[in-house]
Amino acid sequence: MGKARDNPGISALKRPIARRAFLKHFVRIALALGLVKGWWNHREIEPERVSLSLPWLPENFNNTRIALLSDFHVGLWVRSGLVERSVDTAMSFNPHLIFLLGDFITGATLFLFGKVGGFKEEYLEVLRHSISPLSARLGVFGVLGNHDFWSGPRAVKRIEGGLKAKGVHLLRNSSVSIERGGQRLNVVGVDDYWADSFDLRLALSRMDPSEPKILLSHNPDVNERIYPEMNIKLVLSGHTHGGQVVIPGVGAPYLPTKFGEKYRAGLASDGDRITYVTRGVGVLVAPIRINCPPEVTLMTLTRSST
């Protein structure tokens, strides 16, 4: 009797099954490696250096160094280590000014079905301890973010008190003129754009309309409420986390801004007004950053001749 031969139909069937199994394993491995890389990346702070040449900058503020810190998101996924490293990075710049751009704690997060989480005193203690070294010769100023407000009035009051105790001047729909050699740099700060208390007109009320201004706003979407007569020349924001997860060739799957990629991260222009959006320090939902590392920014302002 001759040897039985394999059924060619069965062999052909096995090949695509084997290929599908291989592809499934490949996707699983790639996903696992991506998550591990994303977890590692959320801990690795990247200093960003940005230079702006500005014709409206007072001469005595030429070469002013500003450290930008945003979105600490102290909470379940962000503890003292990451915040302390970001503070050390900022202080290594030897800044003249430090601006803190909101979302100091994660606290409550707003989803479609309501709020999840809430304010915990331990988050504030981590924040207070971690930012203690912050200081700058022209001052440390800040604004609150959406997560600070979502955590409730008590949380806002406690955060405000905690920051004040550490020498941070919180600008809540208010302004300050920073003096240097008889000249002044006008800085305006607003409550978060999504908060009921947001009031840009109030923040500007004590400012001379003819003088150029820097606006601190956690959310860059504030740009849709800025009009030429306000003379706001520079907007500094956080909020977007730079997307937190950025897929090559696709971009960020989710951005909390109605303007999409325009205000995802980095510089954007609206006429003669410039907006800079920092990727921030912390994370939200999961301790993962992909192609979007945490950022501490050194912004150097120089006076241009034109």
Salt bridges, closest charged atoms under 4 A:
GLU46 OE2 - ARG279 NH2 3.42
GLU48 OE2 - ARG279 NH1 3.04
GLU59 OE1 - ARG303 NE 3.40
ASP71 OD1 - HIS73 NE2 3.57
ASP71 OD1 - HIS218 NE2 3.84
ASP71 OD1 - HIS241 NE2 3.34
GLU84 OE2 - HIS129 NE2 3.46
ASP103 OD2 - HIS73 NE2 3.25
ASP103 OD2 - HIS218 NE2 3.14
GLU121 OE1 - ARG154 NH2 3.48
GLU121 OE2 - ARG158 NH2 2.20
GLU122 OE1 - ARG79 NH2 3.00
GLU125 OE2 - ARG128 NE 3.76
GLU160 OE1 - ARG172 NH1 3.42
ASP191 OD2 - ARG172 NH2 2.92
GLU211 OE2 - ARG184 NH2 2.68
GLU224 OE2 - LYS258 NZ 3.25
GLU261 OE1 - ARG264 NE 2.90
ASP270 OD1 - LYS262 NZ 2.57
ASP272 OD2 - LYS233 NZ 2.65
GLU295 OE1 - ARG279 NH1 3.42
